[in-house]
Amino acid sequence: HVRSRERVSADREARERFAQLSEREREVLGLIVAGLTNKEIGRALTLSPRTVETHRANLFGKLEAPSLAQLIRRYANLVESDAAA
């Protein structure tokens, strides 16, 4: 039961962090998860590479992800959690 409560708490925190993202940050995150490079993301969203880098930096901070792998894992966990709900 303790692990279940911890998981629910972690899911809630992840949702709260995700809710803080701007619409553009969510778009960039989706394209990062899809495997696009900064340059490809910039082309897809009509942004400069520097702007994409800024959005990426904001994502790492807001989602408290120390690495790209963690960023993707946190996004995937959130999507899985929402799908199960």
Residue, then its C-alpha position, 0 to 999 in steps of 0.5 A: h500500500v505504501r508503494s501504491r501511495e508513493r506511485v499516486s503521489a509521484d503521478r500527481e507531481a508529474r501531472e502538476r509539472f506537465a501542467q506548467l508547460s506552455e503549449r509550445e513546450r508540449e509540442v517540442l516535448g512531443l517532437i523530442v519524444a518522437g526522435l526529432t533533432n533540434k533542427e528538425i523540430g525548428r523546421a516543423l514548428t518554424l522556430s530557430p534552433r536557439t529557440v528550440e534549445t531554450h524550450r528544451a532547457n525549460l522542459f528539463g527544468k520544469l520536469e526536473a529531468p537530469s537527462l534526455a532519457q529521464l525526460i522521455r521516461r517521465y513523459a512516457n510514464l505520464v502518458e501510460s498513467d493517463a491511458a490506464a486511468 
